[in-house]
Amino acid sequence: MSDFRQVTPTFWASPQIGLDDVQEAAARGFALIVNNRPEGESEDQVPGAAIAAAAAELGLGYSAIPVTHAGFSEDQVEAMTAALGEAEGPVLAYCRSGTRSTLLWALAQAAQGREPEAIAAEAAGAGYDVAPIRPMLDMLAARRS
């Protein structure tokens, strides 16, 4: 059973998904799946290529923006911003636990000028804590003010 967690009406995060979850994502109307997990991070993860193929077969978009435990880069934030902006419907992003996906989403939102407090509240509503990246959120949001 999937563990898709709604952060906003258009963005959901999830721990590692499998091929059945891709089918569920299609049935639930997602337009794009974003993979934030590096390949080979664990032996039990479904390869990104298999998720991408299943998504394509079901008419879903797929984007890989891998994030390691080393942190986030501006390129990753820009790639996530672009992916979210180009999606023609709700987005499901996944990593090992959903945390990196949610944090990258939060950074993309701040880079677009959204208020960090609102971003933090939405993430918390889905069970994710943005405290580890709060200084980055504040900095990115301040650039747009």
Protein Blocks (a to p, Z undefined) as FASTA:
>chain_A
ZZddcfbfmbccdddddfklmmmmmmnopabdcdfbdehkbmkbccfklmmmmmmmnopa
cddddddfkbccfklmmmmmmmmmmpgcdcddddfkommmmmmmmmmmmmnopafklmmm
mmmmnopafklmmmmmmmmmmmmZZ
